């Protein structure tokens, strides 16, 4: 049996998407507080999702993408997006 050392677990897809959202927010210089206001949710709600503590569901991902002015696909890590010819 193979074990993974503590602290080296592969990030979940939701954690990876949260990282991409934070990166896009950084590019746009958008704060988590502003994102929360635009979404009509609390800052705590936003913080839990952006930290990876709470899974981001597809409905929320679509809403976040709309606020950021990007497509949902743009918020997925590049290695998770299939090329169009597959």
Residue pairs with C-beta under 8 A, 6 or more apart in sequence:
11 19
11 52
12 52
12 55
13 77
13 80
14 52
14 55
14 56
15 52
16 76
16 77
16 80
17 56
17 61
17 75
17 76
17 77
18 49
18 50
18 51
18 52
18 56
19 52
19 77
20 74
20 75
20 76
20 77
21 50
21 56
21 64
21 68
21 75
22 50
24 68
24 70
24 74
24 75
25 31
25 32
25 35
25 68
28 68
30 68
32 43
32 46
32 47
32 50
33 43
33 46
35 46
35 64
35 67
35 68
36 42
36 43
36 45
36 46
38 67
39 45
39 46
39 63
39 64
39 67
48 54
49 55
49 56
49 60
56 64
58 72
61 72
61 75
62 72
64 75
65 71
65 72
65 74
65 75
68 75
73 81
